Amino acid sequence: MTTEVRVPTLGESVTEATVATWFKKPGEAIAVDEMLCELETDKVTVEVPSPVAGTLGEIIAAEGETVGVDALLATIAEGDAAPAPAAAAESAPAPVSGGDSVDVMVPTLGESVTEATVSTWFKAVGDSVAQDEMLCELETDKVSVEVPSPAAGVLAEIVAPEGATVDASAKLAVISSSGAVAAVPAAAAAPAPAASSKDVENAPAAKKAMAEAGISPDAVTGTGRDGRVMKDDVAKAVAAASTAPTATAAPVSPPRAPVAANDEAREERVKMTRLRQTIARRLKDSQNTAAMLTTYNEVDMTEVMALRNEYKDLFLKKHGVKLGFMSFFTKACCHALKEVPEVNAEIDGTDIVYKNFVHMGVAAGTPTGLVVPVIRDADAMSFADIEKAIAEKGARARDGKLSMAEMQGGTFTLSNGGVYGSLMSSPILNPPQSGILGMHKIQDRPMAIGGQVVIRPMMYLALSYDHRIVDGKGAVTFLVRVKEALEDPRRLLMDL
């Protein structure tokens, strides 16, 4: 029986990849889930595992070829399960006596996430563990993932210590149900030295890119497996070379100013988490890519506050969730996005993609950084459904339990800095979105109404938008519609 090996889902907005490396040759035996080849996209490197055990038949897409999603890569002749790969056998830890060991593997990390960093081990070698008890915590670019024990027993060996970077199919530890602990080799105390770039075959696409750019492999830092140079590494090296300062120019990133010895002793240096690094990179990319502009308005919150105070007890009794301001703002934004659809669109090359739905991102602060869970089809939800979704996703965000899928696909974002006391700010776009609304603190201010000065609860609103597709008229119209809906909530019922 022959099984086809096809290109897996490559991630949101990624439609093609380049075959970088084949780890197996036709005729070689392969085991289930053994890595067959590595694909390289514009964003990530994707490893393709074998769906069955057997023998690799024909390789359809050779190294260097560009393939689309679901394209045929190779065929496998199914047969008896193949033995474990030699490379894995060589690097495997010493077996635990008794033959009753269970491997602890990296769990599914989410779409487009290929590696994680081991941040904390909750157990030490020799500790007893119960089934489903948390062993360690992994940190990815987006979320923290807790790894439970697959079986009860004793933690016999930790393969990936704290600080180690592991891929999506790596072994983390070994659990022994008999209580035997494997001896730890002396070499395991220190990380293995990186493989020399001379002994690693670079990706074919990277070789071609280096030849076209006329740069030496020694000038490129590889981020692939074992230091392999990937196509994206070459692009970064070319970009860095083109922006390198001249001898007379000021450095792009000036070095840190000297610190006095008595001050340096009182400083604390902490490595940025992967989440914080990703936040920094994405926000800076957003500034560098979009033609970002912010326009402001203010809204009188009198009517919303009165409506909320009148119905909050009845709302809580019936729906089991508190009535907050976020549902009003979500509804008002969905209403305004229908009239100004370009704020709910995104740019794809030379095309504008209009979204006929609203997946509302709600920015949430967590102990590890800012995340943006997405409420899907918010335009079709009731006030109660919106409040429940915000409360549930906010709690999961604070606990680090959000999945990758829950933070992807947003079309517009709400950011409520008012909960921290912010009076006014300019939010940064969450790419590839073209709009984000910043909410701020409600503060009593004197307002001229009907020829008289009265005190009203006012809030500043800030809409940051991509001026490449949203004109000033559209941005102002959007803010005015949000203002009108909040100052007279009955307009939402009448669709006015």
Secondary structure, DSSP 8 states (H G I E B T S, - for coil): -EEEEE-----TT--EEEEEEESS-TT-EE-TT-EEEEEE-SS-EEEEE-SSSEEEEEESS-TT-EEETT-EEEEEEE-S-----HHHHHHS----TTS-EEEEE-----TT--EEEEEEESS-TT-EE-TT-EEEEEE-SS-EEEEE-SSSEEEEEESS-TT-EEETT-EEEEEESS-------GGGGS------GGGS---HHHHHHHHHHT--GGGS---SGGG---HHHHHHHHHHHHT---SSS--SS-------HHHHTT-------HHHHHHHHHHHHHHHHS-EEEEEEEEE-HHHHHHHHHHHHHHHHHHSS---SHHHHHHHHHHHHHH-GGGGEEEETTEEEE-SS--EEE-EEETTEEE--EETTGGG--HHHHHHHHHHHHHHHHTT---SGGGS--SEEEEEGGGGT-S-------TT-SEEEEE---EEEEEEETTEEEEEEEEEEEEEEETTT--HHHHHHHHHHHHHHHHSTHHHHHT-
